Amino acid sequence: MNKLKSFGLVCFSLLLILSSCSSALFENISTPDNNVLVDAKDAFKFESVLKRVKESVVILSMNPNVNPDTDPSQSALCSGVVVDDIGHILTNFHCVYNQNYIRLFYYDKEDWEQYEVNVIGLDPLADLALIKVIGKEKSMPYIKLADNTENLSEGTEVFALGHPMGMAWTLSKGIISSNERYARHPFIKVLQTDAAINVGNSGGPLLNMRGEIIGINALIISKIKENAGIGLAIRGDVVKKSLESMIEIGKVERPAVGIM
């Protein structure tokens, strides 16, 4: 009788051990699968966002002697971004200042036509400019400006899109390192990011992971004039106010600072 009881206890213990092992085993198997599904879903979502925003980023060429399609390294290139449904394009002031020749190229593999542009608004203090295609226009998607960019958290994932070193429509990804730096003037607040920004990114958008503009890439801090992990983008709230004023009166009026 005692032997039967002992045997029963052993069997019961074995069942408990096996059940706990199997539940742990199934838990370990299912968790990675769930993570993979989430990662795949996020990757697919980001891929669709990237495809959409790419069509809203343009090339600006300031060198009349070089075709950026055949020799991008020799062309003075900047980036620009379509910001509304009537074709207004934002870029940097330093990209268009004193330029007699500016040609625009859309993201369209079937139409590598170049377009002339008019500069219709300037904001030198914020290093922003507003341009529009002359005559023939293409119906292109635009990117909306994000709200509350002054409240962006450090560590927020972002990506930059532009034409660094003439490499057209290049994506670089990073985070917000600081959401309140200053460029040139206390009125002009900028975002600091470690997303790779180089010559040719100027005027292009810095975007959140929903594909909204949180800043316009403007400059890098580097002793070698190449990316060193410190890129600065004019913050979205500054961009929004500047854009509204440039559309309305072609410039931005700010209060004077100092004693007369």
Helices and strands as residue ranges (DSSP letters): H 2-54, E 57-61, G 72-74, E 77-82, E 89-91, H 93-96, E 103-105, E 115-123, E 128-133, G 149-151, E 157-162, G 164-166, E 170-182, E 189-193, E 205-208, E 213-220, E 231-235, H 236-249
